[in-house]
Amino acid sequence: MNETWGELIRKAKQNNPEALMEVIYRFEPKIKKSLCQTNVQNREDLKQELILQLIEVVNRFELESHREMRGA
């Protein structure tokens, strides 16, 4: 997917699973980096929690409040 953040978020908010997976994929490096700072035994659980929080943030995100993303 070569879509902009605005396009991805808009589609993810419309329950498009491919768009939501792309958002998660794009955040994967940040998630992995954050997990490196945690206890190895807890990483899988924490990864799942971070992904769930990311999904919640996408669903709450007010695209119209961010002018730079609206035109996407």
C-alpha positions, -999 to +999 in steps of 0.1 A: +000+000+000+013+034-010-014+054+007-008+084+028-014+084+066-047+103+060-060+077+035-050+048+057-066+063+088-098+071+069-100+036+056-091+020+089-118+040+106-143+026+080-134-009+092-111-017+063-089-045+077-061-041+051-057-004+060-056-012+097-030-038+091-009-014+071-011+012+100+001-016+124+028-026+100+041+010+097+043+012+135+060-022+139+096-007+141+085+017+168+067-011+187+097-034+184+121-006+196+098+001+226+097-036+235+135-039+236+133-019+267+111-044+285+114-077+302+117-106+276+090-126+294+065-098+290+072-087+254+045-107+236+018-095+260+030-060+258+031-061+220-005-072+219-014-044+243+004-018+222-014-030+191-047-028+208-040+007+220-029+017+185-062+004+171-081+024+197-061+055+188-069+051+151-106+047+159-106+078+180-084+099+157-102+130+145-089+133+109-107+166+103-087+182+132-054+176+112-055+198+082-023+182+067-041+148+066-075+159+054-066+163+017-051+129+016 
